[in-house]
Amino acid sequence: NGRNKTVYAKIGDNLLDVVLDNDVDIDGFGACEGTLACSTCHLIFAKEDFDNLRDPLTEEEQDMLDLAYGLTDT
């Protein structure tokens, strides 16, 4: 709906759990319930944040992101 909502999470929490735990309503989000089958749980980072990520994407994650709507380089 275009509104911002601030939520808090711990390092290591996954996006799906953060959204569900904070009652964020995003249509279609988490459709596969975290099985890496739908690509609705993805983030777009600022380039400097993306460059500082500790863990690189797995090949499975990269393949799934190829199907994501609105995908960016970060």
Secondary structure, 3 states (H helix, E strand, C coil): CCCCCCCCCCCCCCHHHHHHHCCCCCCCCCCCCCCCCCCCCCCCCCHHHHHCCCCCCCHHHHHHHCCCCCCCCC
